[in-house]
Amino acid sequence: MEDCIFCKIASGAIPSSKVYEDAEVLAFDDIHPMAPIHVVVIPKRHIPTLMDVTTGDAKTLVAMFKAAQEVARSKGVAEKGFRVVINCNKDGGQVVFHLHMHVLGGKKLKDGLA
């Protein structure tokens, strides 16, 4: 998608602070962190929302979760704990319509999501 900021980051057209990368996904520090550690994990291929995921995307989803594990290890929160969040559509808090997950940690996170 030409106007998708995450597609531009994945292609290298917009720089990011890379934390992890493989053939399927890219993880980078969020520019507006909500926790001391806030990393965004995106598939390199454009998938608009969680509702657009199909069985053909299984490899990409596994890569996203493996990236979240690696991010947690590299950022030092794998043992203490962290949160993984996927927002879906406007009312779910999705701002960029390119599937992504947030890896949050670095402090004790509050219970609840709303």
N, C-alpha and C positions, 0 to 999 in steps of 0.2 A: 504494500500500500504506500503510495507516494507521500501522503501527508501524515503518516503514522510516525510519531516521535520515537517509539520503541523500535520500529523497523529501521529508522535512520541510525539509532544507536547500535543495533545489531549489525548493520552493514559497515559501521565505522565512519559514516558521514557526520555523525555527531559524537564527539569524544565522551567517554565515561570513565569513571574510576573502577576499572575491572577488578573483580574479586575472584571470579572463576569463569572459565570458558571451555566448552568442548564443541563437537561438531553440531550438536542439537540446540544448545542453550548458552546464554550469557547471563552472568550475575554481576551486578555493579552496586556501589553504594548509592543510596537514595539521596537526592539533593535537598530534600526536606525531611530529615530523619524524625521519626516519632519515638525513637528509643536510642540509647547510645550506639547500638548496632542495629542498622536498618539497611538491609540489602534487598534489591529487587532481582528476581530471577525471571527471565523471559525466554520463550522459545525463539529461535532465530527466524522461524517461519511464522507468518502472520496468522494468528487464530484470534478472532475478535473477543470472544468471551468464553467462559466455562461452558455455557450452553451450546457453543459451536464445536466442542470437542466430540470426536467420533472414535470408534474402535480403531480406526487407522492411525490415531494419534497416540497410541499406547507407548511407543518408543519415546516420543517426546515427553510424555507425562512422567515416565520413569526417569528420564534424564533430568527433568525439573526437580524431582524429589531427591535424586542423587546429588544434584548441585546444592540443594538446601542442606544436605548432610555435610558436604564438603565446606560450605560457607560456615556452618556452625563449628566445625572442627578448626578451620583456619582463623576464625574470629574468637576462638576460645570459649564458646558457650555450649558446646556439645554436652558436657557433663552437668553443668549447672542448670541448663534449660533454656529454651527459646520458644518462640511462637511462629507458626507459619500461617499466613492468611491469604486467601484468594477472595477478592471482592468480585461480585458479578452484577453487571448492569447498574444503572444510575442509582436506584434506591438501595442497592447493596454497597454503594460507595465506590464503584469503579469509575475512575476519572479518565484513564487512558484505555481505549478500547482495543487492546492487544493483550491477550491472556498474560497474566503475570502473578507471581506470588511474592509476598513480603516475608522476609526472615527478620524477626525482631528479637532483640535480647540485650544483654549487658546490664540488666537491672532486674529486680523482681517486678514482674508485670502484674498489673491489677487483674483480678478475676472479672469475668464478664467481657462482653464485646460491645454492648450498647450503652 
